Amino acid sequence: MPLFFITGSAGTGKTTVGRVLKTRGYEAYDVDEDGLAKWQHNQTGYIHPKSSVKREQRTPDFLANHSWNFPRQEAEVLAAKAENMPIFLCGALANEDELYDLFGGRFALYVDDEILAHRLATRTSGDWGKQPHELQHTLEHHSEAYEKYRRLGFIIVDATQPLESMVDYIIQETKA
């Protein structure tokens, strides 16, 4: 059984999909909620403890010098565990391309820019995108990320459909 990766821009529903997978009995991890990803300084490699970087500290300068990464060694542990059962890793990572070889399937959730902006402005489950520079950053990278995922053969999931339909589709594709 492989490790499956579910990604997409902030606000596309990765965390919510992961929660539904858990309620259906699947093992699923969220890189944000489960503390798997951490801010890492791009030059020094320093990894900030998750709770040490507050919203107000995520300035444009901070974002220019840090990446949201999931250490490969920890991803390898999940991949090894997935040999016995399917496991889902949900999240957006700056270093995801370094982990692609660990995934037996890759999914990208997608919505258009207008829906994405609305979701980020109104969501209550996280604070990413609430600051104007974070919203701008997300929207600027949203289309290029979608094109990259499409080009790399990710299974694109229409994240405007009902949540249960999205999860059904993902599960169906893991069994194909």
C-alpha positions as CSV (number, residue, x, y, z in Angstrom):
1,M,0.0,0.0,0.0
2,P,1.4,3.4,-0.8
3,L,1.7,6.8,0.8
4,F,-0.7,9.2,-1.0
5,F,0.0,13.0,-1.2
6,I,-2.9,15.4,-1.2
7,T,-1.9,19.0,-1.9
8,G,-3.1,22.3,-3.3
9,S,-3.0,26.0,-2.4
10,A,-4.1,27.1,1.1
11,G,-7.8,27.1,1.3
12,T,-8.5,24.3,-1.2
13,G,-9.6,21.9,1.5
14,K,-6.7,19.6,2.2
15,T,-7.2,19.6,6.0
16,T,-10.9,19.0,5.6
17,V,-10.4,16.1,3.2
18,G,-7.9,14.6,5.7
19,R,-10.4,14.8,8.5
20,V,-13.0,13.0,6.4
21,L,-10.5,10.3,5.5
22,K,-9.9,9.8,9.2
23,T,-13.6,9.5,10.0
24,R,-13.8,6.8,7.3
25,G,-11.1,4.8,9.0
26,Y,-8.0,5.8,7.0
27,E,-4.8,7.0,8.4
28,A,-4.3,10.6,7.4
29,Y,-1.9,13.3,8.5
30,D,-2.1,17.0,8.0
31,V,1.3,18.7,7.7
32,D,0.0,21.8,9.5
33,E,-2.3,20.4,12.2
34,D,-0.1,17.5,13.1
35,G,3.0,19.6,13.2
36,L,4.9,17.7,10.5
37,A,6.0,20.8,8.5
38,K,8.1,23.5,10.1
39,W,9.5,26.9,9.0
40,Q,13.1,26.4,7.9
41,H,15.6,29.2,7.2
42,N,16.7,28.9,3.5
43,Q,20.3,29.8,4.1
44,T,21.2,28.5,7.6
45,G,18.8,25.5,7.7
46,Y,17.6,26.5,11.1
47,I,14.2,24.9,11.8
48,H,11.8,26.9,13.9
49,P,9.7,24.9,16.4
50,K,6.2,25.1,15.0
51,S,4.7,27.2,17.8
52,S,7.6,29.6,17.8
53,V,6.5,31.5,14.6
54,K,3.3,33.6,15.2
55,R,1.1,35.1,12.6
56,E,2.6,38.6,13.1
57,Q,6.1,37.3,12.6
58,R,5.2,35.9,9.1
59,T,6.3,39.2,7.5
60,P,7.1,39.4,3.8
61,D,10.8,39.4,4.8
62,F,10.3,36.2,6.9
63,L,8.5,34.5,4.0
64,A,11.3,35.4,1.6
65,N,13.9,33.8,3.8
66,H,12.0,30.7,5.1
67,S,10.3,27.7,3.6
68,W,7.5,25.4,4.9
69,N,9.2,22.0,4.8
70,F,8.6,18.5,5.9
71,P,11.9,16.7,6.7
72,R,12.5,13.8,4.3
73,Q,13.5,11.4,7.1
74,E,10.1,11.9,8.7
75,A,8.4,11.4,5.3
76,E,10.4,8.2,4.9
77,V,9.0,6.8,8.2
78,L,5.4,7.4,6.9
79,A,6.3,5.8,3.5
80,A,7.6,2.7,5.3
81,K,4.5,2.5,7.5
82,A,2.4,2.8,4.3
83,E,3.8,-0.6,3.1
84,N,1.1,-2.2,5.3
85,M,-1.8,0.2,4.8
86,P,-2.6,3.2,2.7
87,I,-1.7,6.5,4.4
88,F,-2.6,10.0,3.3
89,L,-0.4,13.1,3.7
90,C,-2.3,16.3,3.3
91,G,-0.7,19.7,2.9
92,A,1.3,22.1,0.9
93,L,5.1,22.0,1.2
94,A,7.9,24.0,-0.2
95,N,10.1,20.9,-0.4
96,E,7.4,18.6,-1.8
97,D,9.5,17.9,-5.0
98,E,12.2,16.3,-2.8
99,L,9.6,13.8,-1.6
100,Y,7.8,12.9,-4.8
101,D,9.5,9.5,-5.0
102,L,7.9,8.5,-1.7
103,F,4.4,8.8,-2.9
104,G,2.4,6.1,-4.7
105,G,-0.2,8.7,-5.7
106,R,-0.4,12.4,-5.9
107,F,-3.5,14.6,-5.8
108,A,-3.9,18.3,-6.2
109,L,-7.1,20.1,-5.0
110,Y,-8.0,23.0,-7.2
111,V,-10.5,26.0,-7.1
112,D,-10.3,29.2,-9.1
113,D,-8.8,32.4,-7.8
114,E,-12.1,34.0,-6.8
115,I,-13.2,31.0,-4.8
116,L,-9.8,30.7,-3.2
117,A,-9.7,34.3,-2.1
118,H,-13.2,34.0,-0.6
119,R,-12.3,30.8,1.3
120,L,-9.1,32.3,2.7
121,A,-10.9,35.5,3.8
122,T,-13.8,33.6,5.5
123,R,-12.2,30.4,6.9
124,T,-11.9,29.9,10.6
125,S,-9.7,26.8,10.6
126,G,-6.4,28.5,10.0
127,D,-4.9,32.0,9.8
128,W,-2.8,31.6,6.7
129,G,-3.9,34.1,4.1
130,K,-5.5,36.5,6.6
131,Q,-2.6,39.0,6.2
132,P,-2.7,40.8,2.8
133,H,0.8,39.8,1.8
134,E,0.0,36.1,2.5
135,L,-3.1,36.3,0.4
136,Q,-1.2,38.0,-2.4
137,H,1.6,35.3,-2.1
138,T,-1.0,32.5,-2.3
139,L,-2.9,33.9,-5.2
140,E,0.4,34.7,-7.2
141,H,1.5,31.1,-6.8
142,H,-1.9,29.4,-7.2
143,S,-2.0,29.2,-11.0
144,E,1.6,28.2,-11.5
145,A,1.2,25.5,-8.8
146,Y,-1.8,24.1,-10.7
147,E,0.1,24.1,-14.0
148,K,3.0,22.3,-12.3
149,Y,0.8,19.6,-10.8
150,R,-1.0,19.1,-14.1
151,R,2.3,18.8,-16.0
152,L,3.7,16.4,-13.4
153,G,0.7,14.1,-13.7
154,F,-1.0,14.8,-10.4
155,I,-4.6,13.7,-10.2
156,I,-6.5,17.1,-10.2
157,V,-9.5,17.2,-7.9
158,D,-12.2,19.8,-8.4
159,A,-12.4,21.2,-4.9
160,T,-15.7,23.0,-5.6
161,Q,-17.6,19.7,-5.5
162,P,-19.2,18.5,-2.3
163,L,-16.7,17.3,0.2
164,E,-17.9,13.7,0.3
165,S,-17.7,13.5,-3.5
166,M,-14.1,14.7,-3.4
167,V,-13.2,12.1,-0.8
168,D,-15.0,9.3,-2.7
169,Y,-13.1,10.3,-5.9
170,I,-9.7,10.3,-4.1
171,I,-10.4,6.9,-2.5
172,Q,-11.6,5.5,-5.9
173,E,-8.4,6.7,-7.6
174,T,-6.2,5.1,-5.0
175,K,-7.7,1.7,-5.8
176,A,-7.3,2.1,-9.6
